[in-house]
Amino acid sequence: MKAICWQGKKDLRCEEVPDPIIEDPKDAIIRVTSTCICGSDLHLMDGLVPTMCVGDVMGHEAMGEVVEAGPEAQALGLKVGDRVVVPFQMTCGECEQCQAGNYSVCQTTNRNSDLAKAFFGDTTAGLFGYSHITGGYAGGQAEYLRVPYAATTLVKIPQAGDDEKYLFLSDILPTGWQAAAFCDIQPTDTVAVWGCGPVGLFAIQSAIIQGAQRVIAIDDVPERLALASGLGAEVLDRSAQKVLPSLKDMTDGHGPEKCIEAVGMEAHGPTPLLSMIDRVQTALKLETERPVALREAIMACKAAGTVSMPGVYGGLANMIPLGALMNKGLTLRTGQTHVRRWSDDLLRRLDEGEIDPTFLITHTEPLGRGPEMYKTFRDKQDGCVKVVLKP
C-alpha cells in the first residue's frame, strides 16, 4: 500500500509499504477513505519530537471502513463494513484511566510504556503515527490502517454523509471542544484564544457554543482571522497590535478570565529578539520548544482565571512566568484530548447540524501529494488552513 513515511527531519515521502495485518484478536483493519495533516504532525516533520524512526508512517486523523476484524473485536460488536472514525489514541476501556474517562493516558495501549515513563514520568496512551514514545504505531496517512483495541477505540458513524462531516472527530474537533470545556466557561467570561489554526478555530466555536460572553481570537494570518471572525469572535491581529496591552484594553485592564493556548511548541515570538533567544536555546538543546503563546496566555489571564493548553509540547521550555501563574492564582489545564469522552456528544451535534466542521477545509488532495501539502500547510501558502488527503 501507499503511505506517507518519515525519512528524517523535513523529509517525508509517499512510499510503498507492507499492508497491515491482524496481529491480535482485538485488532481491526481499516480501509482509509479520508485522512488529514495536523498541526502537530508538523512538529514531527520539523524533527522536534524525539524517537521517530526512518520509515515510520505518519498521521493520526483518519476514518474509513472496517475490512477485517479480529474475533475479540467482533465479539464486542465491531463488524466488517462498519464506517468508523479513528481517534488519534487507542483506548482499552478497562484500565483505571479509561474508567475515569482519561482516555489519552490509557495505561494499557502504549506498547512502549517504559519509554514514555522515562520521558514523562508515567505512560500515555498509544497514539497513531506519533513517535515511539507513544508506542511506535503506524499512522493513518495510508491506504490501510491497523487499529489495536479496535472495538473500544473506534467511533462508529452513520453510513450516509460525506467523510468531511465526521472526519474531525478523530482529533481536532474534540480537541477544540475539550480546550473550551477545561475552561469551565461562565456566561460573563471573556475567552481569548491564541492561534486560529484548526484547533484554535474549533476552540473558538466551542467556547461560543459553551456560553462565553466574548471570544477574542489572536493570530496574524488574514485567512485564519477571517474564519475566526466568521465564527463570531473579535479578532486581534498580532502583526498590527501588541497582544498583552491590547487584551488589557479590551477587558477593563484585567485581562480575559479564560485563555486557550492553541499554538504549542513552534510559536513565533512577538519580537525578533525573543524569537532569537528561543531559537538559540533550542539550537543549544537548552530547551526543546518555543513557548511564546503560553507565556503570553499566562501573563494576559485575569487573576483567578484559567489557562487551557491544548497546544502540543514534547520536552523542556524556558522562561515560563511561574511567578505570574502562582501569584495570580491561575488554574492551568493541559493534556492530550480524551477523544472518547466527547465523541458521542459531538457526534450528536454533528448529526443535528449544530456544528458544521467543513468550513475550515481549504485543500483536498490525493495521498500522493501529501509531502508537498505538508510544506504548503507549514508555510501557510495558498491560504492553507486544513488539508484533507484522499487515499
TORKOL-4160 file (C-alpha; in steps of 0.2 Angstrom, whole numbers, padded with zeros to 4 digits, m for minus):
391
<pt num="1" X="0000" Y="0000" Z="0000"/>
<pt num="2" X="0005" Y="0018" Z="m0001"/>
<pt num="3" X="0009" Y="0028" Z="0015"/>
<pt num="4" X="0017" Y="0045" Z="0020"/>
<pt num="5" X="0033" Y="0040" Z="0028"/>
<pt num="6" X="0045" Y="0050" Z="0039"/>
<pt num="7" X="0063" Y="0048" Z="0032"/>
<pt num="8" X="0071" Y="0061" Z="0043"/>
<pt num="9" X="0069" Y="0080" Z="0048"/>
<pt num="10" X="0060" Y="0089" Z="0034"/>
<pt num="11" X="0060" Y="0073" Z="0023"/>
<pt num="12" X="0043" Y="0065" Z="0021"/>
<pt num="13" X="0039" Y="0053" Z="0006"/>
<pt num="14" X="0024" Y="0044" Z="m0001"/>
<pt num="15" X="0031" Y="0026" Z="m0002"/>
<pt num="16" X="0025" Y="0008" Z="m0004"/>
<pt num="17" X="0025" Y="m0001" Z="0012"/>
<pt num="18" X="0018" Y="m0018" Z="0018"/>
<pt num="19" X="m0001" Y="m0019" Z="0020"/>
<pt num="20" X="m0006" Y="m0021" Z="0039"/>
<pt num="21" X="m0012" Y="m0037" Z="0045"/>
<pt num="22" X="m0022" Y="m0043" Z="0061"/>
<pt num="23" X="m0009" Y="m0046" Z="0074"/>
<pt num="24" X="m0020" Y="m0048" Z="0089"/>
<pt num="25" X="m0038" Y="m0054" Z="0092"/>
<pt num="26" X="m0043" Y="m0036" Z="0097"/>
<pt num="27" X="m0037" Y="m0028" Z="0080"/>
<pt num="28" X="m0046" Y="m0022" Z="0065"/>
<pt num="29" X="m0040" Y="m0016" Z="0048"/>
<pt num="30" X="m0047" Y="0000" Z="0041"/>
<pt num="31" X="m0048" Y="0005" Z="0023"/>
<pt num="32" X="m0044" Y="0023" Z="0025"/>
<pt num="33" X="m0056" Y="0034" Z="0015"/>
<pt num="34" X="m0050" Y="0051" Z="0021"/>
<pt num="35" X="m0036" Y="0057" Z="0032"/>
<pt num="36" X="m0028" Y="0074" Z="0037"/>
<pt num="37" X="m0012" Y="0083" Z="0040"/>
<pt num="38" X="m0012" Y="0090" Z="0058"/>
<pt num="39" X="m0003" Y="0105" Z="0065"/>
<pt num="40" X="0006" Y="0093" Z="0077"/>
<pt num="41" X="0012" Y="0082" Z="0063"/>
<pt num="42" X="0022" Y="0097" Z="0058"/>
<pt num="43" X="0032" Y="0095" Z="0074"/>
<pt num="44" X="0037" Y="0078" Z="0068"/>
<pt num="45" X="0041" Y="0084" Z="0051"/>
<pt num="46" X="0052" Y="0098" Z="0059"/>
<pt num="47" X="0061" Y="0085" Z="0070"/>
<pt num="48" X="0055" Y="0092" Z="0086"/>
<pt num="49" X="0048" Y="0076" Z="0093"/>
<pt num="50" X="0061" Y="0063" Z="0098"/>
<pt num="51" X="0061" Y="0044" Z="0095"/>
<pt num="52" X="0054" Y="0045" Z="0077"/>
<pt num="53" X="0062" Y="0032" Z="0066"/>
<pt num="54" X="0066" Y="0031" Z="0047"/>
<pt num="55" X="0051" Y="0023" Z="0038"/>
<pt num="56" X="0038" Y="0027" Z="0052"/>
<pt num="57" X="0021" Y="0030" Z="0044"/>
<pt num="58" X="0013" Y="0047" Z="0048"/>
<pt num="59" X="m0004" Y="0053" Z="0053"/>
<pt num="60" X="m0017" Y="0052" Z="0067"/>
<pt num="61" X="m0033" Y="0059" Z="0059"/>
<pt num="62" X="m0041" Y="0046" Z="0049"/>
<pt num="63" X="m0058" Y="0037" Z="0045"/>
<pt num="64" X="m0064" Y="0024" Z="0034"/>
<pt num="65" X="m0072" Y="0007" Z="0033"/>
<pt num="66" X="m0068" Y="m0009" Z="0043"/>
<pt num="67" X="m0062" Y="m0023" Z="0031"/>
<pt num="68" X="m0056" Y="m0035" Z="0043"/>
<pt num="69" X="m0059" Y="m0038" Z="0062"/>
<pt num="70" X="m0051" Y="m0050" Z="0074"/>
<pt num="71" X="m0063" Y="m0062" Z="0084"/>
<pt num="72" X="m0062" Y="m0052" Z="0100"/>
<pt num="73" X="m0066" Y="m0035" Z="0091"/>
<pt num="74" X="m0081" Y="m0044" Z="0083"/>
<pt num="75" X="m0087" Y="m0051" Z="0099"/>
<pt num="76" X="m0088" Y="m0033" Z="0106"/>
<pt num="77" X="m0099" Y="m0028" Z="0091"/>
<pt num="78" X="m0087" Y="m0022" Z="0078"/>
<pt num="79" X="m0091" Y="m0029" Z="0060"/>
<pt num="80" X="m0084" Y="m0029" Z="0043"/>
<pt num="81" X="m0092" Y="m0014" Z="0034"/>
<pt num="82" X="m0094" Y="m0003" Z="0049"/>
<pt num="83" X="m0090" Y="0015" Z="0044"/>
<pt num="84" X="m0079" Y="0022" Z="0058"/>
<pt num="85" X="m0068" Y="0037" Z="0063"/>
<pt num="86" X="m0051" Y="0033" Z="0071"/>
<pt num="87" X="m0047" Y="0043" Z="0087"/>
<pt num="88" X="m0029" Y="0048" Z="0087"/>
<pt num="89" X="m0026" Y="0037" Z="0103"/>
<pt num="90" X="m0030" Y="0019" Z="0107"/>
<pt num="91" X="m0041" Y="0015" Z="0122"/>
<pt num="92" X="m0043" Y="m0001" Z="0131"/>
<pt num="93" X="m0059" Y="0004" Z="0140"/>
<pt num="94" X="m0054" Y="m0006" Z="0156"/>
<pt num="95" X="m0039" Y="0002" Z="0165"/>
<pt num="96" X="m0041" Y="0014" Z="0179"/>
<pt num="97" X="m0038" Y="0029" Z="0167"/>
<pt num="98" X="m0051" Y="0024" Z="0154"/>
<pt num="99" X="m0064" Y="0020" Z="0168"/>
<pt num="100" X="m0061" Y="0038" Z="0174"/>
<pt num="101" X="m0063" Y="0045" Z="0156"/>
<pt num="102" X="m0045" Y="0050" Z="0154"/>
<pt num="103" X="m0043" Y="0040" Z="0138"/>
<pt num="104" X="m0027" Y="0049" Z="0132"/>
<pt num="105" X="m0017" Y="0042" Z="0146"/>
<pt num="106" X="m0024" Y="0024" Z="0145"/>
<pt num="107" X="m0012" Y="0013" Z="0155"/>
<pt num="108" X="m0013" Y="m0002" Z="0143"/>
<pt num="109" X="m0011" Y="0003" Z="0125"/>
<pt num="110" X="0006" Y="0011" Z="0124"/>
<pt num="111" X="0017" Y="m0004" Z="0120"/>
<pt num="112" X="0032" Y="0007" Z="0124"/>
<pt num="113" X="0026" Y="0012" Z="0141"/>
<pt num="114" X="0043" Y="0011" Z="0149"/>
<pt num="115" X="0050" Y="0023" Z="0136"/>
<pt num="116" X="0035" Y="0035" Z="0140"/>
<pt num="117" X="0038" Y="0034" Z="0158"/>
<pt num="118" X="0057" Y="0038" Z="0156"/>
<pt num="119" X="0052" Y="0054" Z="0146"/>
<pt num="120" X="0036" Y="0059" Z="0155"/>
<pt num="121" X="0036" Y="0050" Z="0172"/>
<pt num="122" X="0021" Y="0040" Z="0168"/>
<pt num="123" X="0014" Y="0032" Z="0152"/>
<pt num="124" X="0002" Y="0040" Z="0139"/>
<pt num="125" X="m0010" Y="0030" Z="0128"/>
<pt num="126" X="m0004" Y="0023" Z="0112"/>
<pt num="127" X="m0005" Y="0035" Z="0098"/>
<pt num="128" X="m0006" Y="0033" Z="0079"/>
<pt num="129" X="0009" Y="0039" Z="0069"/>
<pt num="130" X="0017" Y="0049" Z="0083"/>
<pt num="131" X="0034" Y="0043" Z="0088"/>
<pt num="132" X="0040" Y="0028" Z="0098"/>
<pt num="133" X="0037" Y="0037" Z="0115"/>
<pt num="134" X="0018" Y="0033" Z="0111"/>
<pt num="135" X="0020" Y="0016" Z="0105"/>
<pt num="136" X="0028" Y="0017" Z="0088"/>
<pt num="137" X="0011" Y="0013" Z="0079"/>
<pt num="138" X="0009" Y="0016" Z="0061"/>
<pt num="139" X="m0001" Y="0031" Z="0057"/>
<pt num="140" X="m0017" Y="0034" Z="0046"/>
<pt num="141" X="m0009" Y="0044" Z="0031"/>
<pt num="142" X="m0010" Y="0027" Z="0022"/>
<pt num="143" X="m0022" Y="0017" Z="0011"/>
<pt num="144" X="m0025" Y="0005" Z="0026"/>
<pt num="145" X="m0023" Y="0006" Z="0045"/>
<pt num="146" X="m0022" Y="m0007" Z="0059"/>
<pt num="147" X="m0031" Y="m0002" Z="0074"/>
<pt num="148" X="m0027" Y="m0011" Z="0090"/>
<pt num="149" X="m0041" Y="m0012" Z="0104"/>
<pt num="150" X="m0052" Y="m0008" Z="0089"/>
<pt num="151" X="m0069" Y="m0011" Z="0097"/>
<pt num="152" X="m0065" Y="0001" Z="0112"/>
<pt num="153" X="m0056" Y="0014" Z="0101"/>
<pt num="154" X="m0066" Y="0016" Z="0085"/>
<pt num="155" X="m0081" Y="0028" Z="0084"/>
<pt num="156" X="m0095" Y="0021" Z="0073"/>
<pt num="157" X="m0103" Y="0034" Z="0062"/>
<pt num="158" X="m0118" Y="0033" Z="0050"/>
<pt num="159" X="m0116" Y="0025" Z="0033"/>
<pt num="160" X="m0123" Y="0041" Z="0025"/>
<pt num="161" X="m0115" Y="0058" Z="0024"/>
<pt num="162" X="m0099" Y="0065" Z="0017"/>
<pt num="163" X="m0082" Y="0060" Z="0026"/>
<pt num="164" X="m0079" Y="0078" Z="0029"/>
<pt num="165" X="m0094" Y="0079" Z="0041"/>
<pt num="166" X="m0086" Y="0067" Z="0053"/>
<pt num="167" X="m0068" Y="0066" Z="0049"/>
<pt num="168" X="m0063" Y="0079" Z="0063"/>
<pt num="169" X="m0070" Y="0068" Z="0077"/>
<pt num="170" X="m0053" Y="0060" Z="0075"/>
<pt num="171" X="m0044" Y="0074" Z="0084"/>
<pt num="172" X="m0046" Y="0092" Z="0081"/>
<pt num="173" X="m0065" Y="0094" Z="0084"/>
<pt num="174" X="m0064" Y="0086" Z="0102"/>
<pt num="175" X="m0048" Y="0094" Z="0105"/>
<pt num="176" X="m0056" Y="0112" Z="0102"/>
<pt num="177" X="m0071" Y="0106" Z="0112"/>
<pt num="178" X="m0060" Y="0100" Z="0127"/>
<pt num="179" X="m0050" Y="0116" Z="0127"/>
<pt num="180" X="m0066" Y="0126" Z="0130"/>
<pt num="181" X="m0073" Y="0113" Z="0142"/>
<pt num="182" X="m0057" Y="0114" Z="0153"/>
<pt num="183" X="m0060" Y="0132" Z="0155"/>
<pt num="184" X="m0077" Y="0129" Z="0164"/>
<pt num="185" X="m0084" Y="0144" Z="0154"/>
<pt num="186" X="m0097" Y="0155" Z="0163"/>
<pt num="187" X="m0109" Y="0167" Z="0155"/>
<pt num="188" X="m0099" Y="0183" Z="0159"/>
<pt num="189" X="m0082" Y="0176" Z="0153"/>
<pt num="190" X="m0071" Y="0183" Z="0140"/>
<pt num="191" X="m0061" Y="0169" Z="0132"/>
<pt num="192" X="m0045" Y="0173" Z="0122"/>
<pt num="193" X="m0038" Y="0160" Z="0110"/>
<pt num="194" X="m0020" Y="0160" Z="0104"/>
<pt num="195" X="m0019" Y="0153" Z="0087"/>
<pt num="196" X="m0033" Y="0152" Z="0074"/>
<pt num="197" X="m0027" Y="0136" Z="0066"/>
<pt num="198" X="m0039" Y="0121" Z="0065"/>
<pt num="199" X="m0039" Y="0118" Z="0084"/>
<pt num="200" X="m0040" Y="0136" Z="0088"/>
<pt num="201" X="m0055" Y="0138" Z="0077"/>
<pt num="202" X="m0064" Y="0124" Z="0084"/>
<pt num="203" X="m0059" Y="0130" Z="0102"/>
<pt num="204" X="m0067" Y="0147" Z="0097"/>
<pt num="205" X="m0083" Y="0138" Z="0090"/>
<pt num="206" X="m0084" Y="0128" Z="0106"/>
<pt num="207" X="m0082" Y="0142" Z="0118"/>
<pt num="208" X="m0096" Y="0151" Z="0109"/>
<pt num="209" X="m0107" Y="0136" Z="0110"/>
<pt num="210" X="m0102" Y="0133" Z="0128"/>
<pt num="211" X="m0108" Y="0150" Z="0133"/>
<pt num="212" X="m0094" Y="0163" Z="0133"/>
<pt num="213" X="m0099" Y="0181" Z="0133"/>
<pt num="214" X="m0085" Y="0186" Z="0121"/>
<pt num="215" X="m0071" Y="0177" Z="0112"/>
<pt num="216" X="m0056" Y="0186" Z="0106"/>
<pt num="217" X="m0045" Y="0177" Z="0093"/>
<pt num="218" X="m0027" Y="0180" Z="0091"/>
<pt num="219" X="m0017" Y="0177" Z="0076"/>
<pt num="220" X="m0008" Y="0186" Z="0061"/>
<pt num="221" X="m0014" Y="0176" Z="0046"/>
<pt num="222" X="m0028" Y="0185" Z="0037"/>
<pt num="223" X="m0037" Y="0170" Z="0031"/>
<pt num="224" X="m0037" Y="0162" Z="0049"/>
<pt num="225" X="m0043" Y="0178" Z="0057"/>
<pt num="226" X="m0057" Y="0180" Z="0044"/>
<pt num="227" X="m0063" Y="0162" Z="0048"/>
<pt num="228" X="m0062" Y="0167" Z="0067"/>
<pt num="229" X="m0072" Y="0182" Z="0064"/>
<pt num="230" X="m0085" Y="0172" Z="0054"/>
<pt num="231" X="m0087" Y="0161" Z="0069"/>
<pt num="232" X="m0092" Y="0176" Z="0080"/>
<pt num="233" X="m0075" Y="0180" Z="0088"/>
<pt num="234" X="m0067" Y="0198" Z="0090"/>
<pt num="235" X="m0050" Y="0197" Z="0081"/>
<pt num="236" X="m0033" Y="0203" Z="0087"/>
<pt num="237" X="m0020" Y="0204" Z="0073"/>
<pt num="238" X="m0004" Y="0201" Z="0082"/>
<pt num="239" X="0006" Y="0208" Z="0067"/>
<pt num="240" X="m0003" Y="0225" Z="0070"/>
<pt num="241" X="m0006" Y="0226" Z="0088"/>
<pt num="242" X="0004" Y="0221" Z="0104"/>
<pt num="243" X="m0006" Y="0207" Z="0112"/>
<pt num="244" X="m0004" Y="0210" Z="0130"/>
<pt num="245" X="m0009" Y="0229" Z="0131"/>
<pt num="246" X="m0022" Y="0226" Z="0118"/>
<pt num="247" X="m0030" Y="0212" Z="0128"/>
<pt num="248" X="m0030" Y="0223" Z="0144"/>
<pt num="249" X="m0038" Y="0237" Z="0134"/>
<pt num="250" X="m0052" Y="0226" Z="0128"/>
<pt num="251" X="m0055" Y="0219" Z="0146"/>
<pt num="252" X="m0056" Y="0234" Z="0158"/>
<pt num="253" X="m0037" Y="0232" Z="0162"/>
<pt num="254" X="m0038" Y="0215" Z="0170"/>
<pt num="255" X="m0037" Y="0203" Z="0155"/>
<pt num="256" X="m0048" Y="0189" Z="0150"/>
<pt num="257" X="m0055" Y="0176" Z="0163"/>
<pt num="258" X="m0051" Y="0161" Z="0152"/>
<pt num="259" X="m0036" Y="0159" Z="0140"/>
<pt num="260" X="m0034" Y="0145" Z="0127"/>
<pt num="261" X="m0016" Y="0142" Z="0121"/>
<pt num="262" X="m0019" Y="0133" Z="0104"/>
<pt num="263" X="m0002" Y="0135" Z="0096"/>
<pt num="264" X="0011" Y="0124" Z="0105"/>
<pt num="265" X="0029" Y="0121" Z="0104"/>
<pt num="266" X="0033" Y="0131" Z="0087"/>
<pt num="267" X="0026" Y="0148" Z="0092"/>
<pt num="268" X="0033" Y="0164" Z="0085"/>
<pt num="269" X="0039" Y="0177" Z="0097"/>
<pt num="270" X="0031" Y="0195" Z="0097"/>
<pt num="271" X="0049" Y="0202" Z="0094"/>
<pt num="272" X="0063" Y="0197" Z="0084"/>
<pt num="273" X="0074" Y="0197" Z="0100"/>
<pt num="274" X="0063" Y="0185" Z="0109"/>
<pt num="275" X="0062" Y="0173" Z="0094"/>
<pt num="276" X="0081" Y="0173" Z="0093"/>
<pt num="277" X="0083" Y="0169" Z="0111"/>
<pt num="278" X="0071" Y="0154" Z="0109"/>
<pt num="279" X="0079" Y="0148" Z="0093"/>
<pt num="280" X="0097" Y="0149" Z="0101"/>
<pt num="281" X="0091" Y="0140" Z="0116"/>
<pt num="282" X="0083" Y="0126" Z="0106"/>
<pt num="283" X="0099" Y="0125" Z="0095"/>
<pt num="284" X="0110" Y="0123" Z="0110"/>
<pt num="285" X="0097" Y="0110" Z="0117"/>
<pt num="286" X="0094" Y="0121" Z="0132"/>
<pt num="287" X="0075" Y="0120" Z="0128"/>
<pt num="288" X="0065" Y="0110" Z="0115"/>
<pt num="289" X="0051" Y="0121" Z="0112"/>
<pt num="290" X="0046" Y="0139" Z="0109"/>
<pt num="291" X="0033" Y="0143" Z="0122"/>
<pt num="292" X="0029" Y="0161" Z="0116"/>
<pt num="293" X="0010" Y="0159" Z="0116"/>
<pt num="294" X="0010" Y="0150" Z="0133"/>
<pt num="295" X="0020" Y="0164" Z="0141"/>
<pt num="296" X="0008" Y="0177" Z="0134"/>
<pt num="297" X="m0008" Y="0167" Z="0140"/>
<pt num="298" X="m0001" Y="0166" Z="0157"/>
<pt num="299" X="0003" Y="0185" Z="0158"/>
<pt num="300" X="m0013" Y="0190" Z="0150"/>
<pt num="301" X="m0025" Y="0180" Z="0160"/>
<pt num="302" X="m0035" Y="0188" Z="0173"/>
<pt num="303" X="m0031" Y="0184" Z="0192"/>
<pt num="304" X="m0040" Y="0168" Z="0197"/>
<pt num="305" X="m0043" Y="0164" Z="0179"/>
<pt num="306" X="m0039" Y="0148" Z="0169"/>
<pt num="307" X="m0027" Y="0144" Z="0156"/>
<pt num="308" X="m0031" Y="0129" Z="0145"/>
<pt num="309" X="m0017" Y="0122" Z="0135"/>
<pt num="310" X="m0021" Y="0110" Z="0120"/>
<pt num="311" X="m0006" Y="0116" Z="0111"/>
<pt num="312" X="0007" Y="0101" Z="0110"/>
<pt num="313" X="0023" Y="0101" Z="0119"/>
<pt num="314" X="0036" Y="0087" Z="0120"/>
<pt num="315" X="0050" Y="0092" Z="0131"/>
<pt num="316" X="0058" Y="0107" Z="0140"/>
<pt num="317" X="0054" Y="0125" Z="0139"/>
<pt num="318" X="0062" Y="0140" Z="0147"/>
<pt num="319" X="0056" Y="0157" Z="0154"/>
<pt num="320" X="0039" Y="0152" Z="0159"/>
<pt num="321" X="0032" Y="0165" Z="0171"/>
<pt num="322" X="0029" Y="0154" Z="0186"/>
<pt num="323" X="0028" Y="0169" Z="0197"/>
<pt num="324" X="0013" Y="0176" Z="0187"/>
<pt num="325" X="0005" Y="0159" Z="0187"/>
<pt num="326" X="0006" Y="0156" Z="0206"/>
<pt num="327" X="0003" Y="0174" Z="0212"/>
<pt num="328" X="m0012" Y="0177" Z="0201"/>
<pt num="329" X="m0019" Y="0160" Z="0207"/>
<pt num="330" X="m0022" Y="0154" Z="0189"/>
<pt num="331" X="m0028" Y="0136" Z="0185"/>
<pt num="332" X="m0018" Y="0128" Z="0171"/>
<pt num="333" X="m0026" Y="0113" Z="0162"/>
<pt num="334" X="m0017" Y="0103" Z="0150"/>
<pt num="335" X="m0017" Y="0086" Z="0141"/>
<pt num="336" X="m0019" Y="0076" Z="0125"/>
<pt num="337" X="m0038" Y="0076" Z="0121"/>
<pt num="338" X="m0048" Y="0062" Z="0129"/>
<pt num="339" X="m0057" Y="0059" Z="0112"/>
<pt num="340" X="m0070" Y="0046" Z="0118"/>
<pt num="341" X="m0075" Y="0057" Z="0132"/>
<pt num="342" X="m0083" Y="0069" Z="0120"/>
<pt num="343" X="m0086" Y="0059" Z="0104"/>
<pt num="344" X="m0104" Y="0054" Z="0107"/>
<pt num="345" X="m0110" Y="0071" Z="0112"/>
<pt num="346" X="m0101" Y="0079" Z="0097"/>
<pt num="347" X="m0107" Y="0066" Z="0085"/>
<pt num="348" X="m0125" Y="0070" Z="0090"/>
<pt num="349" X="m0121" Y="0089" Z="0087"/>
<pt num="350" X="m0114" Y="0085" Z="0070"/>
<pt num="351" X="m0130" Y="0074" Z="0065"/>
<pt num="352" X="m0141" Y="0088" Z="0072"/>
<pt num="353" X="m0132" Y="0101" Z="0062"/>
<pt num="354" X="m0127" Y="0112" Z="0077"/>
<pt num="355" X="m0109" Y="0110" Z="0071"/>
<pt num="356" X="m0103" Y="0111" Z="0053"/>
<pt num="357" X="m0084" Y="0107" Z="0054"/>
<pt num="358" X="m0082" Y="0109" Z="0035"/>
<pt num="359" X="m0079" Y="0127" Z="0035"/>
<pt num="360" X="m0060" Y="0126" Z="0038"/>
<pt num="361" X="m0056" Y="0114" Z="0024"/>
<pt num="362" X="m0046" Y="0123" Z="0011"/>
<pt num="363" X="m0037" Y="0109" Z="0002"/>
<pt num="364" X="m0042" Y="0091" Z="m0003"/>
<pt num="365" X="m0028" Y="0082" Z="m0012"/>
<pt num="366" X="m0024" Y="0064" Z="m0016"/>
<pt num="367" X="m0012" Y="0055" Z="m0004"/>
<pt num="368" X="0002" Y="0055" Z="m0016"/>
<pt num="369" X="0003" Y="0074" Z="m0014"/>
<pt num="370" X="0005" Y="0073" Z="0005"/>
<pt num="371" X="0023" Y="0078" Z="0006"/>
<pt num="372" X="0020" Y="0093" Z="m0004"/>
<pt num="373" X="0005" Y="0098" Z="0006"/>
<pt num="374" X="0014" Y="0097" Z="0022"/>
<pt num="375" X="0025" Y="0111" Z="0016"/>
<pt num="376" X="0010" Y="0121" Z="0010"/>
<pt num="377" X="0002" Y="0119" Z="0027"/>
<pt num="378" X="0018" Y="0123" Z="0037"/>
<pt num="379" X="0022" Y="0139" Z="0027"/>
<pt num="380" X="0003" Y="0144" Z="0026"/>
<pt num="381" X="0004" Y="0146" Z="0007"/>
<pt num="382" X="m0011" Y="0147" Z="m0004"/>
<pt num="383" X="m0022" Y="0151" Z="0010"/>
<pt num="384" X="m0020" Y="0134" Z="0018"/>
<pt num="385" X="m0029" Y="0131" Z="0034"/>
<pt num="386" X="m0033" Y="0112" Z="0033"/>
<pt num="387" X="m0028" Y="0098" Z="0022"/>
<pt num="388" X="m0038" Y="0083" Z="0019"/>
<pt num="389" X="m0030" Y="0068" Z="0009"/>
<pt num="390" X="m0039" Y="0055" Z="0000"/>
<pt num="391" X="m0030" Y="0038" Z="m0002"/>
